[in-house]
Amino acid sequence: MCNAHHWQFEFNINTQSVPKRSKLLDIFELKIFNKMKRQTNNALFMMLLVSIYMFSNLNCSEKENIVTKKQVRNGKGIIKDTSLLVSHTNNSNQSPAETEKTELVFIGSYGNPAPVYVYKMDTATGALSYICSSPGTIDPSYLAIHPNKKWFYSVNESANTLSAFSFDSVQNTITFINSKSSQGNGPCYVSIDNTGKYVMTANYNSGSIAVCPISADGSLGNATSTDQHAGTGPHAHMIIQASNNFVYNTDLGLDKIFIYSLDTTNGHLSSIGNDASTISGAGPRHIAFHPSQPWAYVVCELKGKIEAYRVNNSTSALTVFQIISTLPDSTKTDASAADIHITPDGKYLYASNRNTYNNIAMYSINQGTGILTLIGHKAAGGSTPRNFVIDPSGKFLLVACQGGNKVITFKINYADGTLVSTGNQLSVISPVCLKFLEVNKEKNNTGIHTIHFK
């Protein structure tokens, strides 16, 4: 009996392509079988026979490569190595790569200069992992992401400008495009109109607003429209176009909500004449629109109140129907409310309180009337929760604690609307604004499977 040899075959098969059978396999079968049979015992030979049979049914391409770790001696088919690797290089029939939704978080911050950061959120845990950051600009605090997911825009507060960036979600890179004047002092908010053609900004220090066109390459053009609020101490704080196509602009200094129409052919804003007044001295800061009902909720910074309005979608008019405190003790006067958001399904509303409180006020929304009911308050986990955001799935709420230099992740308990600590937090210098972007990423799956025969 001849000495038995241990033969190991390692096949790497790309299951995403089904090319036709290789002639090399036929040569392999004819010339190698007899020599192998003489050099191995019957059991080993049967294992080899099974492996060769599997090879013969792979429908391998004429262009596939059969590679050995050592060359076949003299071309006579005598294998000197114990492993055989078969790889497919013809992917002409390969099915499209599978993709999955990835949730990215853009973080605006203060600094001179400072970047805009991009992190990926783990949709199971809410943990954040670094992806990339932009070139630094001056105080890129508030952000707006274009609907095409390729461009985003920031204010530059102390520079009195707006900046445009391009974002490559495949290469994970950010490129600065250009900057334009905000046509005022201290721009603190930026948004994009419903057509994706214009950027709108609110200048806090000067109490003015402006509209800039977006060019075909994502760059910003010079302002097409501006409006300077009249009165004592105007402080424009937010400007946004609602789903009814009217533009709403809160002014903290004048206790007013200005309402405009936007001509999308020339980028011109026109006052509607239906401006709403809040409680005197309330300081309306941010506004949140219900996703399916004609209700709007305005958080008032200086009084720590939320004013709820019915929205006439035909005329743009706002009619107040509830005022509720954001503070644990509604008799207190040391309020500094900041941000307000509603879950995607419209079931819950949240508002942030800074300074003394540093918490998130939680409310349920009556789906028939829009009335808010306080659920309670959750400690933000850091100081100065200036901004927060709810992820697109409605599972997580992320808080930017500007004074604490961190971003805290909470899970939303959909049974009762309470926020649950996840233990996940991210250290970032002076985070001011959080924005989510959903992109489709190719799954990290090559379709390669390895089979071992021994």
N, C-alpha and C positions, 0 to 999 in steps of 0.2 A: 504494500500500500504506500502510495506516495505521501509526502508530508502535506498536511492540510495548511492552507493559508487563510488568514483572516482578511476578508474583503469588506470594505465599508464604502457604500455609495451614498452621496449626498446630492439630492435633486432639489434645485431651486426652481419652482415652477410659477410662472406668472399666470395666475388664473384669470386675469382680465383680458387675455387675448387667446384666440383659438386658431393658430396658424396651421398650415398643413404639414404632413409628415416629411421628415428630412431623409434624403438619400443616404446621409452619413449613418443613419441608424441601420439601414439595410446592410451597409458595408460592415458595420460593427457586428451585426448578427452573424454574418457569413464567416468572417475571418477570426472572430474572437471566441465564439462558442466552443469550438473543438479544443483550442488550447486551454481555455478555462476549465473545461471538463476534465482534461487530463491532469490539471494541477490542483484540483479540489476534490473533496469527498462528495458524495451524492447529496447530502443535506445542504451543503453550501451551494452546490450547483443549482439545486432547485430554487434556492433563494435568489440566486442570480437570474434564473430563468423568469421568475416572477417580476423582478425589477425590469428586465429587458422587455417583457410583455407590456408593462406599464409605459415604458418609453415608446413602444411601437404604436400606442394608442393616444399619444399626446397631440397628434396632428401638428407636429412642429413645423415651423416655417422653413423654407429653403435658406433663409438668411440667418437662422439661429446659429449660435456658436456653441460648439462642444469643446470645452476647455478642460484640460487636465493640469494639475499642479506641476507635473513633470511631462516632458514630451514623450510621445510614443516612439519607441526605439526603432530606427531604420524604416519607419512607416509600415511596419509589419503587424501592428496592432498588439504588441506586447506591452501591457500596462505595467509601469514601474512604480506608480503611486497608488495609495489605497483610497483615494477619493476622486470622484468624477463630478464635475459641476456642469450642469446644463442651464444656460440662461437664454432668455428670449430678448432679442433686440428689435424685432419688428412689431411695432405697436400700432400699425395702420388700422387695425380693427378694434383697438382698445376703446372700451366704453368710457364716457365722460367721467371725470373724477367726481366723487361725491363731495358735497359741501355741507357745512353746518353753520348755524347762526352763532356769531360771536358777539358778545356785548363789550364794547369799548367805552371807557370813561375818559373824557377830556377834562383836564383840570386847569382853570385859569388861576393866576396868582399875582401877587405884588412883588415888585423888585425892579431895579434899574441896572442892568437889564434882567429880565426873568423869562423863562420859557413857558410854553403851554405843554403840559405833560399828558401822555396817553398811557392808560393802563387797561389791561384786560381783566374783566371780572369773571371769577369762577361762578357759574350760575347755580351750582349746587351749594356752595358755602358762602358766597359773597366776598371771598378774599380777592385782593387786587394784586396783579403782577405787572411789572414795568414792561412797556412796549417800546416807546420812543418819546422824544421831546422835540419841540420846535426850536429854531434859532431864537435867541433872546430879543425881546422888545421891551419897551418901557411900560410897566404895569399892565400886562395883558389880563385884566381882571375878568371882565364878563365876556362870554363866548356865544356864538351862534353857528350851528352847523348847517350847511346847505343841504337841501333835499337830495341832491345828486350824490352825496356822501364823499365828494372829492374835494370840496373846499370848505373852509371855515373862516370865521371872522372874529376879531377881538377888538374891544376898545383898548386904548392906551391912555389911561386916566390923566396922568400928569403931563402927557405930551399933547393932549387934545387932538388925538388922531384915531383913525380906525385902521386896522391892519388886515390884509387878506393873506391866507395861506392855502397851499394845496396839500392834500393828504393822500398818500399812496398806501392803501390797506393791504396790498400784496407784499410790497417791499418794506412796509412799516417805516416810512420816511415822511418828513414834513418839510416843505419848501416855502420860504417866505416869497410872496408875490409882490405886494406893494402896500403903501399907506396913503391915506387921504385925510384931509382935515375933517374933524367932526363938526365944524362950523359952530363951535361953542367951547365952553370950559368945563372940564371934569366929566367927560363922557363916562357913564356908569352902567349903561345897558345897551345891548345891541340885539336885533332880531332881523329875520328875513321875511319878506311879504309872502303871501300865499302862492304867487306865481314863480317865486325864485328869481325874480329879476332885480329886486332892490333890497338894500340893507338900510335899516332904520335905527337911529340912535337917539338916546336921551342924554342931554348934557346937564348934570346935576348943578354945578356951580353957577352956570349962566341961566338956567331955567329955559332951555331951548331944545328943539328937536330938529333932526335933519334926515334927509333921504339921499342915498347915494346909489347910482346904478351899478349893476354887476355886468362886466363885459364877458365876452364869449370864453375868455381864458381864465375867468374867475377873478380878475383884477377889479379894483374899485375905480369908478370914475368920479369926477367932481360932483358935488351935491346938486341935485335937481330941485330940491325944495327944502325950505327951512321955516321954522315958526318960533318966534320969541314970545314967551308968555309974559303978559303984562300984569303988573301988580307989585306988591311989596314982598320981596324975598322969594321969588319963584325957584323951585328946585325940581325940575323934571327928573323922574326916577325910573320910569319904565314905559316902553312903547311896544305894542304888539298888535298884530292884525288877528282878529277873531275869525272863526269859521264863517261868520256872516259877512266877512270882507270889510267890515268897518275897523278903523284903527283906534285903539284906546291908549291913552297916555295919562299916567298918574303924575300929579305934581304935589310933592310932599309939603312944599312951602305955602302953596295957595289953597290946600285942602280941596283940590278939584280933580276930576277925571275929564280930560279933554277928549272929544270924539271927532274923528276925521274920516273923510273918504279919500281913497288913494286912486289916482288916475294911473293905471299901469301902462299907458302908452307913452306918458312923458314923466312919470315919477313925481307928479305934483300932488301935495296934500291940500285938502280944502276942509275948513271947519264945517261940521254938520249943524252946530247950533244947539245940540242936545247935551251940552256939558252937564255933568252931575257934581254936586257938592257933598262932601263928607261931613262928619261932625267937625265943628270948629276946633282947630288945634290937634286934630287926629293924626295928620301926617300920612296920607295914603301912599303906600310904598310899592307893593306888588299886587297883581291881580291874577286870579286863576279862573278859567272858564270850565264849567262842567263839560265832560266829553260828549254827553248826549242830550242834556236838558238845557233850556235857556236860562241858566243861572250863572252869575259871576260873583266871586268872593274876593274882597279887597282887604289885605292886611294893612293896618294902620300902625306905623312905627311908634308914634309919640304917645298914643293912648293905650296901646296894647289891645286893640279891638280888631274884630273881623266884621266887616259890613257885607251883608249878602244882598244881592240885587237880582231882580228879574230882568231879563234882557229882551227887548222888543227887536227881534231880528230883522224886521222890515224897516224900522226907523232908527235903530241903534240905541234907543233910549234905555236908561237904567232906572229901575224903581226899587228902592230899598225895602226889604221885608224882614230883616233881622239884623241885630247888632249883638255880638257876643264877645266876651273877654278872652284873651289868649293867656291870661295870667292865672296862677293858682289862687291868688286872692284878688278879686276884681276891684277891691277898694284901693289897691296900691296905685301909686302914680309914677313909679320909677320904671316905666316900660321902655323897651327897645326891641320891638318886634321886627322881624326881618323878611322872612320868606314864607311862601304859601304854595302848596301843591295838592293835587287830587289824584287818587289812584286811577289807573287806566279804565277801570270799570265804573268809576264814579261813586263808589261805595263809601270811601273814607277821605277825609281832608286832614292835612297836617300844617302847622305853622310853627316857626321858630322864634324863640325869645332869647335875647343876648344879655350880656352884662350880669345883673344880679341873679338871673334865673338860669341861663344857659341850658334850656330845655326845649323839647318839642311838644307842643300841644296837640292832642289827638282828638278827632271828632268823627262821629258817624253822620252820614247825610241821609235824611229821609228821602227815599226815591220818589215819593209822590209830591212832596211840598218843597224840598230843598232845604228844610230847616236843619241846622246843625245841633248836635247834642255832644257835649263834652264827654270824652271817654276818660281822659286823665292827662298826665304829663310824664314824659320820659326824659331823664337826664341825657344831655347830648353827648356826654363822655369827654368833653373838652370845652374850652372857653370860646366865646364869640361864634356861635353857629350861624354865620351870616347867610349861608346858602345850603340847600340840600336838594336832593333829586331822588325820584322814584324810578327804578329800572323798568324797562318796557314791559316785562312780564308781570309787574306789580308785586314781586316777591320780596324785594329789598328796598330799603331807604338808606341812602348814603348822605352823611352830614359833613360839610366842610367847616371845620372849626378853625377859623382864621387865627385867633389868638393862641390856640393850642398847637398850631402847626401839624395838624393831622386830619385825616379823613376816617370817619367811623362808619362801619357797616352794621345796620340793624335789619333783622328779618321782620316782615309784616305778618302778624297773626291774623289770617283772614276770617277767623271765627269771631273775633271781637275788635279788630282794628288796632290792637296794642302793638307796640314795638318791642322786639325781643333782641337782647344783646347777642351778637354772634362771637364776640371776642376778636373779631378781625378789625384791625386798624392800620392805617398807612401814615408814615411820617412824610409830610410835604411842607415846605416853607410857605407860610401864609396862603393857604388855599382859599380862594374866594368864590369860585364858580365851578359847578359840576354839570357836565352834559353827557348824555348817553348817545352812542351811535351803534346801531346793529349792522353788522356786515356779514356776508357769507364767506367763510373761509374754507379752503380745501381741507378735507380730512387728512390727518397724518397717517395714511394707510396706503402702502405701495402695492397691495394686492399680491405680494410675494409670500409664498408658503414654502417651508423647508420640510422635506421628508427624509428620514434616516433609515437606511437598511444596514443591518449588521449580521 
